[in-house]
Amino acid sequence: MNTPVNEKKHKLEMVKTPNIYCLVSGTAEGNTRLNAFDNALLEAGIGDTNLMRMSSICPPDARQVSRDEIMLPKGGLIPLAYATIDSQTPQMWIASAVAVGIPEDPAEPGVIMEFEDHTRLEYVENIVEQMVVDAFEYRKRKLKEIKKIGIEHQVDKCGATFAGVLLWYK
């Protein structure tokens, strides 16, 4: 079927594009690795939701809000980009961090990067910030600012860390 050249093209969206985001983090111990992860999600304020792991793009013009400003449905499918790590090695340090690169041009999408490692938070945050800088260079976009959140934990028995960028709707 031929479409006339001057016919208007329609933007098709399967799912509504999020327009707000918030940074969340948590750390916890548990009897198992999964329990430690679940407890870290509870500490982050998202433990009674179903996480949908997203790739690393923050929608254009998305606005940062605090976790308290978002009412998440219990059991809802919640889009996030996140980093998580766990360990059962006593005294080991673990850390997770995420960073959002905000473009100078608000019409352009931002970039979200995630990183986790068996080390201290300072190292993990440095890596995730550099990942944002690199992503903007690859895209040939100007970076306005970086917003980040990270968390570290020294394992007692079985610990986990979680840091995420929750994407939602206002």
N, C-alpha and C positions, 0 to 999 in steps of 0.2 A: 504494500500500500504506500503510495507516495504522499508525503506530507508537504503542504505548501511551505515555501521558504519563510514567509512572514508570519506563519502561525505561531502563536505564543507557546513556549515550552513550559510545562508544569513541573514544579519540584515535587517529587514523590518521596514521602517519608513513611517507612514501615512503622517506626516508633518515633514518638515525639523526641526532639533533641533537648537534652537537659539544658537549663539556663542558670543553674546555681551549682556550686560545689562547696564542699567543706573538707578540711583536713582532720583526720582522726587517727588516734594511736592507742595502743594498749599493750600491756605485758602481764604475764601471769605464770604461775606454776600450775601443774596438774599431775594426776596420777599416771597419765599417758600423754603422748605427744598431741593427740587429738584433743584431749581434755585441756591441755595447756593452751592450745590454739583457741578453742572455744572460750576459755576464760579470758584470754586476751581480747577477743571480740566483744565479750560482755563489758570489759573495762573500757573499750573504745566506744561503747554505746550502740553497737550494731549487732549484738549477740542473738537477737531474736528475729533475724532476717535471713534471707537466702542471698548469698553474694553471687553476683554475675560479674566475673572478671572481665574487664574491658582492656582494650589496647590503650595506648598512651596519648590520646588526643583530648584536650579540653576544648569544648565548643566555643566558637567566637562569641564574644560579649558575655560569657558566663561570669557571674558575680560570686565572690566568696562570701559565705555566711558561716555563722557558728553552728555547731551541732545542735544546740538548743533551739535553733530557728527552724529545724526540719522535723516534721512529724512523719516518721517512717511507719508503714503498715507492718504489723507483726506478721511474719511469714512472707512478706513481700519480696519480690525480686528486685534487688538493689544493685545498680551498676556502680562498680568501683574499679579503680586501678590500684593495686596494692603490692606491698612487699611483706613477706613473712618468713620467719625462720624459727626453728626449734632445736633444742639440744637436750640430751640426757647425760651430759658430762658435767659433774659438779664443779663449780667455780669458773666454768667457761663463760666468757662474755659473748653475747649475741646482740645484734642490732639490726633494725629495719628503718628505712627512711624513704620518703617520697618527696618529689619536688615538682612544682608547677611553674613552667615558664610562661610568663605573660608577654604577649607581643606588643610592640609599640602601636601597631594598627589593630584596633579592637574588632575590625571586620575579619581578621585572620584568626585561625584556631591557635590555641596554645598547645603546649606539649607537657605531658606528664611523664616523669621517669621514676622508676622504682629500683631499689637496691637493698640487699640484705647480705650479711656475712657473719662469720664467727669472729667478731672483733668488737672494738669500741665504736660508739656512735660517731665520734668526730671523723673517723676514717670513712664511714659509710655516707655521712652527709657530704663530705668533700667529693666523693665519687658521684653521687646522685646529682649534685650541682653541676659538675663538669659534663655529665651526660646531657643535661638540659642545654648548656652552652653549645655542645657539639650538635645537638639536634637542630638548634636554630641556625647554626652555620650551614649544616647540610641543606636546610630548607631555604637558605638565603633570606631569612627574616631577621628583623631587628628585635632584640630582646629588651623589654622594658624593665622587668623585675622577675625575681625568683621567690616563690613562696614555698616553704618546706615544713615538714614535720618529721620527727624521728624519735626513736625510743631505743634504749638499751636495757639489758637485763643480765645480771650475773646469776647463772643457774645454780639452784639449790639441789633439786632432784631431777625435775623435768620441766623446762621452761620454754616459753615462746614469746616472740615479739611480733607486733603487727602495726603497720602504718599504711594508711590508705587515703585516697582522694575519692570521696563519695560524690557522685554526680546525681543531681536531682532536679526537681521542677518547682518553680514558684508560681 
